[in-house]
Amino acid sequence: EFRRVLFRSWGSNVNLWINEGLRRFYQGQDGVEDVVTFTTTAGQRSYPMPEGLLYVRMFLLNGLPLEYRELMDQDYYAQGNSRPGWYTPWSGNLFLGPLAPDTKYNCQMFFYRSPKALINDNDIPEIPPQWRTSLAKYAAAMACIADRDLQTAQALLQDFSAEKNDFDNYKTIRTRDNFLGVGNRFQV
């Protein structure tokens, strides 16, 4: 409802404001939890990283954890094939080593990434449903600021801030209790 009213007055600015609210919501948090699965190809060491990847929580190769490791120059030029023993980011890709996979392996990567920006008017923000109205309040506050209605803007921003605090508590508990235990972690 907020969005419909705002679009009549502010058009394309609304998605910009909602995207800014979404970024602010995830500020200080790990990001959106996600999982990607893929199969390796024999002889191929490099695979594209998911868009917006912030860090990997756990990487499984045929259901077993794969170790994170910094890439050394000698690792990059190593020749031969074997079962990968580690992974690392390299030039926008995930790099498996010490040698290229010798066969097909099933990979699962559990990671956090940046929320996807809203582009179309019917895009749904990547945030749990109970906090979506908070983004509309943030956008409405920005519209009020643009209209110089600072009193209403302040009230909306206070609501937004309180709801962001609730979200921070929710994410902290969810991350601690629900995302595959400790696991490996690297930041991009």
Secondary structure, DSSP 8 states (H G I E B T S, - for coil): -HHHHHHHHHTTHHHHHHHHHHHHHHTTS--EEEEEEEE--TT--EEE--TTEEEEEEEEETTEE-EE----HHHHT--SEE---EEEEETTEEEEESSEESS--EEEEEEEE------STT---SS-GGGHHHHHHHHHHHHHHHTT-HHHHHHHHHHHHHHHHHHHHHHHHHHHHHSSSS---EE-
